[in-house]
């Protein structure tokens, strides 16, 4: 699971060490050498778990899909972003932030005191 690209659809086999990585940053973190550049890329689809080769010099629109399961692997990458949120006080000390939006329906249960009058 890649922590750099959240929606990675394929793993890529590095030509230098023959190991699988989800992105170049994962290779840099887990290896002591630089990533070797090559025009032939070997992919492993994460949906069908099958490998396939693509030549980077001859890419077409049809090459954006896995040839085995038609999973589109060329998509815009979603990278993790820092989020700023508002946190409330400790709920054990101040529970005004906790609100139960459910409403109690009176007389809907047959075990209520007033429900016996409605059975008629």
C-alpha positions as CSV (number, residue, x, y, z in Angstrom):
1,X,0.0,0.0,0.0
2,X,1.5,3.3,-1.1
3,X,1.5,6.2,1.3
4,X,2.4,8.7,-1.5
5,X,-0.3,7.9,-4.0
6,X,-3.6,6.8,-2.4
7,X,-5.3,5.4,-5.5
8,X,-2.4,3.5,-7.2
9,X,-3.9,1.0,-9.6
10,X,-0.7,-0.8,-10.5
11,X,2.7,-1.7,-9.1
12,X,5.8,-1.1,-11.2
13,X,8.8,-3.4,-11.4
14,X,12.0,-1.5,-11.0
15,X,14.5,-2.4,-13.8
16,X,17.5,-1.9,-11.5
17,X,16.6,-4.3,-8.7
18,X,13.7,-6.3,-10.1
19,X,11.5,-5.4,-7.1
20,X,7.9,-4.2,-7.2
21,X,7.0,-0.6,-6.0
22,X,3.9,1.5,-6.2
23,X,5.8,4.8,-7.0
24,X,9.3,6.2,-7.4
25,X,9.2,7.6,-3.9
26,X,8.6,4.1,-2.4
27,X,11.6,2.9,-4.3
28,X,13.8,5.8,-3.0
29,X,12.7,5.0,0.6
30,X,13.3,1.3,0.4
31,X,16.5,1.2,-1.8
32,X,20.1,2.4,-1.5
33,X,20.4,3.0,-5.2
34,X,18.8,5.3,-7.7
35,X,15.9,4.1,-9.9
36,X,17.1,3.0,-13.4
37,X,15.2,4.6,-16.2
38,X,14.0,2.4,-19.0
39,X,11.5,2.7,-21.9
40,X,9.9,-0.7,-21.2
41,X,7.8,-0.7,-18.1
42,X,6.4,-3.9,-16.4
43,X,3.2,-3.3,-14.5
44,X,1.2,-5.5,-12.1
45,X,-2.5,-4.7,-12.0
46,X,-3.8,-4.5,-8.4
47,X,-7.3,-5.5,-9.5
48,X,-6.6,-8.8,-11.3
49,X,-3.1,-9.4,-10.0
50,X,-1.6,-10.0,-13.5
51,X,1.5,-8.5,-15.0
52,X,1.9,-6.9,-18.4
53,X,4.5,-4.9,-20.3
54,X,4.2,-1.5,-21.9
55,X,6.6,0.5,-24.0
56,X,6.7,4.1,-22.8
57,X,7.7,5.4,-26.3
58,X,4.6,4.0,-27.9
59,X,1.8,4.9,-25.5
60,X,-1.8,5.3,-26.9
61,X,-5.1,6.0,-25.2
62,X,-5.9,2.3,-25.2
63,X,-2.8,1.7,-23.2
64,X,-4.4,3.3,-20.2
65,X,-6.2,0.1,-19.4
66,X,-5.1,-3.3,-18.1
67,X,-5.2,-5.7,-21.0
68,X,-6.5,-8.5,-18.8
69,X,-9.4,-6.8,-16.8
70,X,-9.8,-3.4,-18.4
71,X,-9.0,-1.6,-15.1
72,X,-8.0,2.0,-16.0
73,X,-4.6,2.5,-14.3
74,X,-3.7,5.9,-15.8
75,X,-5.7,8.2,-13.6
76,X,-5.1,11.4,-11.7
77,X,-3.1,10.6,-8.5
78,X,-4.6,11.3,-5.1
79,X,-1.9,12.3,-2.7
80,X,-2.5,12.6,1.0
81,X,-3.0,16.2,2.2
82,X,-2.8,17.6,5.6
83,X,-6.2,18.6,7.0
84,X,-7.0,21.3,9.5
85,X,-10.0,20.6,11.6
86,X,-11.7,22.1,14.6
87,X,-11.5,20.0,17.7
88,X,-13.9,20.4,20.6
89,X,-13.3,20.1,24.3
90,X,-13.2,16.7,26.1
91,X,-16.7,15.3,25.9
92,X,-16.4,13.9,29.4
93,X,-16.0,17.5,30.7
94,X,-18.3,19.4,28.4
95,X,-20.9,17.4,26.5
96,X,-22.7,20.3,24.8
97,X,-21.1,19.4,21.5
98,X,-22.7,15.9,21.6
99,X,-26.3,16.0,20.4
100,X,-28.5,13.1,19.8
101,X,-30.6,13.9,16.7
102,X,-32.9,10.9,17.1
103,X,-36.4,11.7,18.3
104,X,-38.4,9.5,20.5
105,X,-41.8,8.5,19.1
106,X,-44.2,8.2,21.9
107,X,-46.9,5.6,21.7
108,X,-45.3,3.6,18.9
109,X,-44.4,0.6,20.9
110,X,-47.0,-2.0,22.0
111,X,-45.3,-2.0,25.4
112,X,-46.1,1.6,26.1
113,X,-48.9,2.4,28.7
114,X,-50.9,4.5,26.2
115,X,-50.5,1.9,23.4
116,X,-53.0,-0.5,25.0
117,X,-55.8,2.1,24.5
118,X,-55.0,2.2,20.7
119,X,-55.4,-1.6,20.3
120,X,-59.1,-1.1,20.7
